[in-house]
Amino acid sequence: MLTTLIAAAAMLLTLALPTFPDGLSLPILAFLAMVGLAGVGGALRSHAARVQLVFFLPWAAALLIALFVALLRGNPLVQALEDALPYLLFILGITAGRGASRPKVILGSILAVALIDAAVSLWRMPSFDLRVVRSTYTSYKVIAGHLLVGITIAALLRLLTPATRRLRRGLLAAALALLVLAVIATVSRGMMLGLAIGLVAALYLRRPVRGLSLSLFALMVGAVFAGTFWELGEEYLRLGSSSTVDGRVREINTCLEEFLATPGLGRGLGAEIVVDGFYVSYVHNLVAYHLWKFGMVGSGLLTIPFVPLVRAALRSPALIRPTIVGGALSVGLYLVTAASYKSYFLVPMVGLAVGAILTLASRRPPTPLLRRHAGSHEAQPHS
C-alpha cells in the first residue's frame, strides 16, 4: 500500500510543479524522489514489476551506447543526463504501477490531476471564441497532453464500474465530457488527431462492423461538406497556416541530416542542433529524435520493450481491450508528434498509467457471459 500512496502523492504533486522548469527546485526534487521510491517499492514487492524491469534492459544498453557516443563527441554532460532522465522516469513509473497493490488509486490520482488541469485551463479562458483564444495560452500545463491520459483512464474506470453504481458511472461520464471539451479548447491539432484516432480504434475493436460503418459515414459526410469543414479548420485549427509547421519541419530536417551523417549510433545523448539561430536539444517528432540521438542501433533497442507491452494489451479482457488499445494509440500519437516525451512529469505519469492498467487487466475475473458459457458445458453429460 505504501508504494501506491507514494505514487499517488507524486501524481498529485504535479499540480504544483512548473510546466517548463528553470533548474531543479525543492518540489521538483521531491517529485523525482517520490517517483524513484515508488518505482523501487514496486520492484521489491511485485514479481510482475521485476519482470517488467527485465523487459526494459535493452533501454539500459541503448542509453549506455548513446552516453558513450556523447562522451566521445564531447556533448554537454548536463544535457546528456537530462536527455536520459525521461527514460529512467518511465521505467520507474511503469514499475511502480505494476507493483501497486491498489492500481485504481493511482489511476484515480492521475484522473484527478487531468480534471483539475482541464478545469483550470477552461476557467482561465476569457471567452470560448477558439479563433483567437486557446486554453494552451491560459494554462500551459495542458500542452503536455495528459488530458488524453485522463480520457483513457475515465473511460476505463467507467467500464469497470458495475451498472448498479449509477452515481459513479455518471461522474465518470461527466469527467469524460469535461476532458473532451478541454482537449477541443486546446486547439491542438496533434491532441485532437490523437483523440480521434483513439476513438475510431476503440470503436472498431469493440464492434468492427459498427466502427467501420461509422468511419465510412464520417468519410462520406467529410466528402460532402469538405468545403465547410476546411473553412472551419482554417478558422479554428489554423489549417493551411505555416507559422508553426515550418519551424517544426526545419527542426526535423536538420535533425535527420545529423542522423544521416552518423546513421549507425547517432549523435549521442546531449546532442544539439541549431534551428533559426537557436540551439535546441529536442524536436517535435519522437521518431526523428531517436534516430538523431540513438541512431538505428539504439532506436532498435528502444523499441524492443514495447513488444511485450503490445502483447499484454492485446491479451487483456475483451471488455477493456478496445479502450486500452485506443488510449495507447491516442497518447502515443500525440507523444510522437509533440515534444511531450521530454516532459519530466508526463513521462512517469504515462508509465504509472500503463503499469496500473496492466495490473488491473491481469486481475480481471472472467466476464459473466464466459462464466455462464463455462457452466453450461459443465452441466452437459459426457457422451
N, C-alpha and C positions, 0 to 999 in steps of 0.2 A: 504493500500500500504506500510505502514511503516513496518509491520510485514514481508512482502515479501522482502523488501530491507535489513532488518537486517539479515534475514535467508540467503539470497543470499550472503551477505557480509561475514557472518560466514563461508559459504562453500568456498568462495574464499580465506579466511584467512588460510584455511588448507594447502594451497600450501607452506606457510612459517613455518608450525609447524613441530616439530621433530616427527619421527615415534615412537621412544622409548624415551619418555621424562624422564629426571632425575630431578624430582621435578616440582614444579609449577613456570613457568616463566610468565612474563607480557603478551606475546602473547597468551599463553595458558589460562590465566585468562580472557583476553579479549574475546577469543573464547567462553569459558564457559559462560561468562556473556551475550554474544550476543545470544547464543542458548537459555539461560534462558529467555531473553527479548522476543525473537521470540515466544517461547512457551507460555508465559503469554499473549502476544499480540494476538496470535491466539485463545486462550481460551476466551479472552474478546470480540472479535469481531465476533466469529462464534459459532452458536448453535451446528453445527456438531462437532466442536472441543471439546466443553464441553461434548457432548455425548460420544466422544472418551475417554475423561478422566474418565467418569463413568465406561466404559468397563474395564479400567485398575486398578480399585480399588482392585481386587484380588492381583495385584502385590504389592500394599502397605501392604496388610496383610502378604504376603509371606516374604517381606523384614523385617517387624517388628518381625515376628516369628524368622527369621534367625538371626536378630540382638540380640534378647533376648537370643537365644541359644549361640551366640558368647559371650555375657556378662557373662553368666553362666559358660562357659568353659574357660573364660579368654583369648580369642583370641585377637590378636593385634587390637586395635581400629582403627588405621590409615588404616590398611589393610582391615578391615571390611568396612570402609567408601569408600575405593577405589573399593571394590567389588560391593558396592551398586550403585556407580556412573553410570555405563553403563545403568542400568535400568531407572534411572531418565532421562538420556540424550535421550534415545529412546522415552520416553513418551513426553518429551519436543519437540523433533523433529517431531513426528507424529502429535502433537497438532498444531505446527506451520504450518506444511504442510496442515492440514485440514482447518486451519483458514486463509490461504493465499488468498489474492484477485487475485494474478497473479501466479498461480501454475507453469505455463510454465517458468516463470523467475527463479524460484527455481530449476526446473529440468534442465534448461539451464546452471545455475551456477555449478550444480553437474557434468553435462556432460563436461563443460569446464575444471573442475579440473581433471576429469578422463583422458581427452585427453592430457592435459599438462603433467600430471604424466606419461602417457603412452609414449608420445613423448620423455620425458627426459630419461626414462628407456631404450628406444631403442637407443637414441643418444649416451648414455654413453657406450654402449656395444662396446668393441674393435673389435669384429667380431661376425658373426651370426653362428658360429660353436657351436650349442647348446649342443654338447657333453662336452664342457669344460666351456662355458660361459652362464650365465643366467642373465636376466635383474633384477632379485631379488638381485643379487650380486652388480649390478651397481646402483640400486635405490631401497632402502629398502621399500620405501613408497608403491610400487605396491604389496607388500606381504600382505597388508591389504585386498585385494580383491575388492576394489571399482571399478576396471575396469569392473567387472561383472555388477555392478550397472549402470555404464556408457553405457554398451552394451544394457541393458534393456531400458534405457531412450532414447538412439538414435533410437532404433527400434520402440519404442512407438511414439516418435515425428514424425518420418518419416511416420508412418501410419496416423497420424492426420494432416499431411500436404497435402493440395489439390494437385491433379495431375498437375494442371496448374503452381504450384510453382516448376518448374523443377530444378532451381538452388539450392533451399533449400533442396529438396529431394536428389539431387546429393551430396551436402555437408554432409548430414546426412549419406548417404551410405558410403562416404569416411571415416567419423568418425567411423562407424561400422567396416570397414575394418582395420583401424589403431588399434582400441581397440582389435579386434580379434587377429591381429598379435602380439600385446603386450602380450596378455594372453598366446599365444603359446610360446613366447620368455621367459616368466617367468619360464617355465618348471616346473610349479607347478601342481602336479598330481590332487590335490583337485580342483584347479581352472579350469583345463581342463575338469575334470569329471563334475563339475557343469555346465560348458558351454555346454557340450554335452547333459547332461540330460535336461537342459532347452530348448535346440534347439529341441530335439526329442519331448518333451511335447508340445511345441508350434506348431510344425508341425502336431502332432496328433490331437490337439484340433481344429486347423484351418480346416484341411481336414483329417478326420480319415483314410479314405481309402488310401490316398497318404502317410500319415505319417506312417501307418502300413506297406505299401509296401516298403517304403524307409528303414524302420527299418529291415524288413526281408532281403532286398537286402544287407544291410550293414552286417548283421549277416552271410549271405552266403559268401560274399567277405572275411569277417574276418575268416571264417572257411577254405576257400580255401587257403588263404595266411597267415594262422596263424603263421607259422614259420618265415616268413619275418617280420610280424608285431611285433612278440616277440623280434626279433633281434633289430628292431628299438626302441622298448620300453626299452630294456636293455641299448641301447646306449644313448638315449635321455631322457627317463623318469626314468631311474635307477630302472626299474622293476627287482625284484629279489634281489635288494640291501637292506640289513637290517640296514644300517648305521643310517638312520633317523627313520625307522619304529620301531626298537627295543626299542629305548629310549621312544617313544610315547606309545608303548604297556606297558612298565613298569610304566609310568605315570598313564595310565588308570587303570591298575591292582591295583596299590597302592590306587588310588582314590576309586575304587569300594570296596576294602577291608575296607576302612574307612567308606564307606556308609553302608556296611553290618553290621558293628558294631553298628551303630545307624540309622537304615533304616527309622524310622518314621519322625524325624525332622532334620536329617543330622548333620553335624559338625558345621554349622553356618557360617555366614559371617566372613571373615578374617582367616578361617582355612588354614593351610599349611601342606604340606606333604614333606617328604624327598625322593628325587629320585636321585640316583647316587651321593649322598653326598651333594646335594643342596636342600635348602628349596624353594619350588615353591607354588604359590598360585593359579595356574590355570593348566589345562590340555588341550591337543589338541583334546577334544571331548566335545561338549556342553552338551550332554545328561548326560555323566558321571559327568561333573562339577556340574550340577544342583542336581543330586542325592546326590553327596558328600556334598554339602554345604546347600541344602534346604531339603533333604530327600524327601520322597514320598508325604508328605503333601504339602510342599512348591512347589515342582515341579508340582504337580497337579494344584495348584493355578496359577502358572506362565503360564500354557497352556490355561487357560480359555479365556483371551482376544483375542486369535488367532481365536477362533470360529467365532465371527462376522467379523473379517478381511477376513477369508476364504470365508465366505458367501458373503461379499461385492465384493470380487474378482470374484467369480463365477457368480454374478449378473451384472457384468459390461457389456457394449455393446459388441456384438459379434465381432465387428471389432477389438477391442483391448484386448478382454479377453484372447486369447491364449498367447499374448505377456506378459500380466500381470502375468498369472499363470506360464508360462515358466521362466520368470525373477525371480519370487519369489522362485521357486524350485532351480534355478541356484545359487542365492545368499544364500538362506537358507542352501543348501547342503554344500557350502563352509564354512559358519559360523559354522555348526555343526562339520565339520572335521578339522577345524583350530582353532587357538586361537584368531581370529579377533574379537570375541564377547567381548573381553576386550578392544578393541581399542577405545580411547576417541574421535577420530574424525570420525571413520567409523560408529559407532553406531548411533549418531544423524543424520549422512548423510543418512543412511538407513531409519531411522524414517521419515525424511523430504521427501525422495523419495516416501515412502509408502503413507504418508499423501497427498502429492501433486498429486500423481497418482489417489488416490481415489477421490480427489476433482474434478479432470478432468473427471473421469469416471461418476461422479454423474451429471456433467453438459452437457454431450454429448447429442445432439438432436437425434431424430430418424434418421436412415440411409435413403438415398434417396429411396432405394428399399422398405423400410417399409412405407414411405410416399406415394409412388405410389400405393402400395398394399391397404393402407387405403383409398386412394382417389377413387380407383376402386370400393370399397364396397359402398362408399357414393353415387357414381353415379348410382348404380343399384336401380331400383324401388323396393319398398317393395311388397312382394307377399301378 
